[in-house]
Amino acid sequence: MWNSSDGLDAGAVAARFTGARVTGQQRLSGALAEVVLDDGRVVMVKRAGETGALRAEAAGLRWLADAGAVRVPRVHGQDERWLVTDRVPGGPPTAEAADRFGRALAALHAAGAPAFGAAPPGGPRDAWIGRAPMRNATGPDWPRWYAEHRVLPYLRRAVDLGTVRVNEAPVVERVCERLPELAGPAEPPARLHGDLWNGNVVWGADGQAWVIDPAAHGGHRESDLAMLHLFGCPHLQRVLEGYQDAAPLAAGWRERLALHQLFPLLVHAVLFGRGYAEQALTAARTAAGG
């Protein structure tokens, strides 16, 4: 049995949120279990690692689902300690699914957000991206918001940890100063997944690509695409072709990938160390044009 500090196990949590009887369960990690219900459904039960993290995740999943674009697992219930969602049966990634995913991602982004940095309805201001805090404070335009609420807080944290050296920080700071000229044409806030690396894209047995574990917020649509590029994605070119057919990107978007990758790279530098700091510095130099 996978027991929490209050004596509940994953099966009891699943039964409470779904109203169904449990016939089996399997612990997948210290924070995740798979539970089989008596009607044949399988759900995922996640235990909170950080205060507010599951509320942010549940609000993000619902907000993405409300767009009616990308496939998102159903949320059965959530509290401060637990989140229960449907399991997505896995299948092979295919070019056709990738094309559909690109089109769906374009539709998700077009659903929009009230502002850059806007949290999903019901989601907390102080949210998370993976195991790292992410504040959903709003800003009037993307360049200033991205610098103030995404890049610079993590640069400062990385410097405090010694992961980025003090004499290296100006490389990133200069990019932030130049963001208005580097950001490309102004665009309205997009509805972002926010942590769209390949591990959060599930290729389903139904021939569709599903997304999980969002850090959803209002942002720039190129940021989600930059994450897919940063950590790789099966059939990425087909994803991009589908996206471009549905909602063409502004000229120069490929040259801006490094700019959008600065935030996730600095997050990884804080969480995982120097190797990612070096990648972030390289991205900053690339974004600045050398």
C-alpha positions as CSV (number, residue, x, y, z in Angstrom):
1,M,0.0,0.0,0.0
2,W,1.1,3.5,-0.8
3,N,0.3,5.4,2.4
4,S,0.4,9.1,3.1
5,S,1.1,10.7,6.4
6,D,-2.6,10.7,7.3
7,G,-3.1,7.0,6.6
8,L,-4.9,7.3,3.2
9,D,-3.7,5.2,0.3
10,A,-3.9,6.0,-3.4
11,G,-6.9,3.7,-3.8
12,A,-8.8,5.5,-1.1
13,V,-8.1,8.8,-2.7
14,A,-9.2,7.6,-6.1
15,A,-12.4,6.2,-4.7
16,R,-13.1,9.5,-2.9
17,F,-12.8,11.6,-6.0
18,T,-14.3,9.3,-8.6
19,G,-17.1,7.6,-6.5
20,A,-16.0,4.2,-7.9
21,R,-14.7,1.1,-6.2
22,V,-11.0,0.3,-6.6
23,T,-9.9,-3.1,-7.8
24,G,-6.1,-2.5,-8.0
25,Q,-3.3,-0.1,-7.6
26,Q,0.4,0.2,-8.5
27,R,2.9,2.7,-7.1
28,L,4.9,4.3,-9.9
29,S,7.0,6.6,-7.9
30,G,7.1,8.3,-4.5
31,A,4.5,10.8,-5.6
32,L,2.5,8.9,-8.3
33,A,0.3,5.8,-8.4
34,E,-1.9,4.1,-11.0
35,V,-5.3,2.9,-9.7
36,V,-7.8,0.6,-11.5
37,L,-11.5,1.2,-10.9
38,D,-14.2,-1.4,-11.0
39,D,-15.7,0.0,-14.3
40,G,-12.4,-0.6,-16.0
41,R,-11.1,3.0,-16.0
42,V,-7.6,3.7,-14.8
43,V,-6.7,6.9,-13.0
44,M,-3.5,8.5,-11.9
45,V,-3.2,9.6,-8.3
46,K,-0.5,12.3,-7.6
47,R,0.6,13.3,-4.1
48,A,1.6,16.9,-3.5
49,G,5.3,17.8,-3.2
50,E,4.9,21.5,-2.7
51,T,2.1,23.6,-1.2
52,G,-0.2,24.8,-3.9
53,A,1.4,22.8,-6.7
54,L,-1.6,20.5,-7.3
55,R,-4.0,23.3,-7.2
56,A,-2.0,25.1,-9.9
57,E,-1.8,21.9,-12.0
58,A,-5.5,21.1,-11.7
59,A,-6.4,24.7,-12.7
60,G,-4.0,24.5,-15.6
61,L,-5.4,21.3,-16.9
62,R,-9.0,22.6,-16.7
63,W,-8.0,25.9,-18.5
64,L,-6.3,24.0,-21.3
65,A,-9.2,21.7,-21.6
66,D,-11.6,24.6,-21.8
67,A,-10.0,25.7,-25.0
68,G,-11.3,22.6,-26.7
69,A,-8.0,22.3,-28.6
70,V,-5.3,20.0,-27.2
71,R,-6.2,16.7,-25.6
72,V,-5.9,16.9,-21.8
73,P,-6.6,14.2,-19.2
74,R,-9.9,14.8,-17.2
75,V,-9.4,16.0,-13.7
76,H,-11.6,14.0,-11.3
77,G,-10.7,15.9,-8.2
78,Q,-8.0,17.8,-6.3
79,D,-7.2,19.1,-2.9
80,E,-4.0,20.5,-1.3
81,R,-2.5,16.9,-1.0
82,W,-3.9,14.9,-3.9
83,L,-4.8,15.1,-7.6
84,V,-6.7,12.4,-9.5
85,T,-6.8,12.4,-13.3
86,D,-7.5,10.0,-16.1
87,R,-4.6,7.9,-17.3
88,V,-3.8,8.3,-21.0
89,P,-3.0,4.9,-22.6
90,G,0.2,5.2,-24.5
91,G,0.8,4.5,-28.2
92,P,3.5,5.2,-30.8
93,P,4.2,8.7,-32.0
94,T,3.2,9.1,-35.6
95,A,3.6,11.9,-38.2
96,E,-0.2,12.2,-38.5
97,A,-0.6,12.6,-34.7
98,A,2.2,15.2,-34.8
99,D,0.4,17.2,-37.5
100,R,-2.8,17.1,-35.5
101,F,-0.9,18.1,-32.4
102,G,0.6,21.2,-34.1
103,R,-2.8,22.3,-35.2
104,A,-4.3,21.8,-31.8
105,L,-1.5,23.7,-30.2
106,A,-2.1,26.6,-32.5
107,A,-5.8,26.6,-31.5
108,L,-4.8,26.4,-27.8
109,H,-2.6,29.5,-28.1
110,A,-5.3,31.3,-30.0
111,A,-7.7,30.8,-27.1
112,G,-5.8,33.5,-25.4
113,A,-5.3,34.7,-21.9
114,P,-6.3,37.9,-20.0
115,A,-2.7,39.1,-19.7
116,F,0.9,38.0,-19.9
117,G,1.5,36.1,-16.7
118,A,-2.2,35.5,-16.0
119,A,-2.8,32.4,-14.0
120,P,-5.6,30.0,-15.0
121,P,-9.0,30.7,-13.4
122,G,-8.8,29.3,-9.8
123,G,-5.0,28.9,-10.0
124,P,-2.7,30.4,-7.5
125,R,-0.4,33.4,-8.2
126,D,2.5,31.5,-6.7
127,A,2.6,28.4,-8.9
128,W,5.2,25.9,-10.1
129,I,7.1,24.7,-13.1
130,G,8.2,21.2,-12.3
131,R,9.8,21.5,-8.8
132,A,10.6,25.2,-9.2
133,P,8.4,28.1,-8.1
134,M,6.9,30.3,-10.8
135,R,5.1,33.5,-10.0
136,N,2.1,34.4,-12.1
137,A,2.3,38.1,-11.9
138,T,1.0,40.0,-14.8
139,G,2.6,42.6,-17.0
140,P,1.5,45.0,-19.8
141,D,3.8,43.7,-22.6
142,W,5.7,40.5,-23.2
143,P,9.3,41.8,-23.2
144,R,9.2,43.6,-19.9
145,W,7.1,40.9,-18.3
146,Y,9.4,38.1,-19.5
147,A,12.5,39.9,-18.2
148,E,11.0,40.8,-14.8
149,H,8.9,37.7,-13.9
150,R,10.7,34.9,-15.7
151,V,14.3,35.4,-16.6
152,L,15.8,37.8,-14.0
153,P,14.3,36.0,-10.9
154,Y,16.0,32.8,-11.9
155,L,19.2,34.5,-13.0
156,R,19.4,36.0,-9.5
157,R,18.8,32.7,-7.8
158,A,21.4,31.0,-10.0
159,V,23.9,33.6,-9.1
160,D,23.1,33.2,-5.4
161,L,23.7,29.5,-5.7
162,G,26.9,30.0,-7.5
163,T,25.6,28.1,-10.5
164,V,26.0,31.3,-12.7
165,R,29.1,33.3,-11.8
166,V,28.7,36.9,-10.9
167,N,30.8,38.1,-13.8
168,E,28.6,36.0,-16.2
169,A,25.3,37.5,-15.2
170,P,25.6,40.6,-17.4
171,V,25.4,38.4,-20.5
172,V,21.8,37.6,-19.6
173,E,21.0,41.1,-18.1
174,R,22.0,42.7,-21.4
175,V,19.6,40.4,-23.3
176,C,16.8,41.5,-20.9
177,E,17.6,45.2,-21.5
178,R,17.4,44.6,-25.3
179,L,14.2,42.5,-25.1
180,P,12.0,45.1,-26.7
181,E,14.1,45.0,-29.9
182,L,14.8,41.2,-29.8
183,A,11.2,40.0,-29.1
184,G,9.8,40.4,-32.6
185,P,6.4,41.7,-33.5
186,A,4.0,42.3,-30.6
187,E,1.4,39.5,-30.1
188,P,-1.5,39.1,-27.8
189,P,-1.2,36.9,-24.7
190,A,-1.4,33.2,-25.7
191,R,-2.8,30.4,-23.5
192,L,0.3,28.4,-22.8
193,H,1.0,24.9,-21.5
194,G,4.1,26.5,-20.1
195,D,6.3,23.4,-19.6
196,L,6.0,21.8,-23.0
197,W,8.9,19.5,-23.0
198,N,8.6,16.0,-24.6
199,G,8.0,14.3,-21.2
200,N,4.8,16.2,-20.9
201,V,3.5,15.1,-24.3
202,V,1.9,11.7,-24.2
203,W,1.4,10.0,-27.5
204,G,-1.9,8.2,-27.0
205,A,-3.2,4.8,-28.2
206,D,-6.0,6.8,-29.8
207,G,-3.6,8.3,-32.3
208,Q,-3.7,11.7,-30.6
209,A,-1.0,13.6,-28.7
210,W,-2.1,14.6,-25.1
211,V,-0.5,17.0,-22.7
212,I,0.1,16.6,-19.0
213,D,1.7,18.5,-16.1
214,P,1.2,22.1,-17.3
215,A,2.7,25.2,-15.8
216,A,-0.1,27.1,-17.6
217,H,-0.2,30.9,-17.9
218,G,-0.6,33.7,-20.3
219,G,2.5,34.1,-22.4
220,H,4.1,34.2,-25.8
221,R,3.2,31.3,-28.1
222,E,6.8,30.9,-29.3
223,S,7.7,29.9,-25.7
224,D,5.9,26.5,-26.0
225,L,7.5,25.8,-29.3
226,A,10.9,26.7,-28.0
227,M,10.4,24.2,-25.2
228,L,9.6,21.5,-27.7
229,H,12.8,22.4,-29.6
230,L,14.9,22.5,-26.4
231,F,14.4,19.0,-25.3
232,G,13.3,17.3,-28.5
233,C,10.0,15.9,-29.7
234,P,9.2,13.0,-32.0
235,H,8.1,14.3,-35.5
236,L,8.9,17.8,-34.4
237,Q,9.0,19.1,-38.0
238,R,5.4,17.7,-38.6
239,V,4.3,19.4,-35.4
240,L,5.6,22.7,-36.7
241,E,4.2,22.2,-40.2
242,G,0.7,21.6,-38.7
243,Y,1.1,24.7,-36.4
244,Q,2.3,26.9,-39.3
245,D,-0.6,25.8,-41.5
246,A,-3.1,26.7,-38.8
247,A,-1.5,29.9,-37.4
248,P,1.7,31.1,-39.2
249,L,4.4,32.4,-36.9
250,A,6.0,35.8,-37.3
251,A,9.1,36.1,-39.4
252,G,12.3,35.4,-37.5
253,W,10.7,33.0,-35.0
254,R,13.5,30.4,-35.4
255,E,16.1,33.1,-34.5
256,R,14.1,33.8,-31.3
257,L,14.1,30.3,-30.0
258,A,17.1,30.8,-27.8
259,L,15.5,33.9,-26.3
260,H,12.4,31.9,-25.2
261,Q,14.7,29.1,-24.0
262,L,16.4,31.3,-21.5
263,F,13.8,30.9,-18.8
264,P,13.6,27.0,-18.8
265,L,17.4,26.8,-19.0
266,L,17.8,29.1,-16.0
267,V,15.1,27.0,-14.1
268,H,17.2,23.9,-14.9
269,A,20.4,25.7,-13.8
270,V,18.8,26.4,-10.4
271,L,17.5,22.8,-10.1
272,F,20.2,20.8,-11.7
273,G,23.4,22.8,-11.8
274,R,26.2,24.2,-13.9
275,G,25.7,22.4,-17.1
276,Y,22.4,24.1,-17.7
277,A,23.9,27.4,-16.6
278,E,26.4,27.1,-19.5
279,Q,23.5,26.3,-21.9
280,A,21.6,29.4,-20.6
281,L,24.7,31.6,-21.2
282,T,25.1,30.2,-24.7
283,A,21.4,30.9,-25.4
284,A,21.8,34.5,-24.2
285,R,24.7,35.0,-26.5
286,T,22.7,33.5,-29.4
287,A,19.6,35.6,-28.6
288,A,21.8,38.7,-28.7
289,G,23.1,37.8,-32.1
290,G,26.5,36.3,-31.1
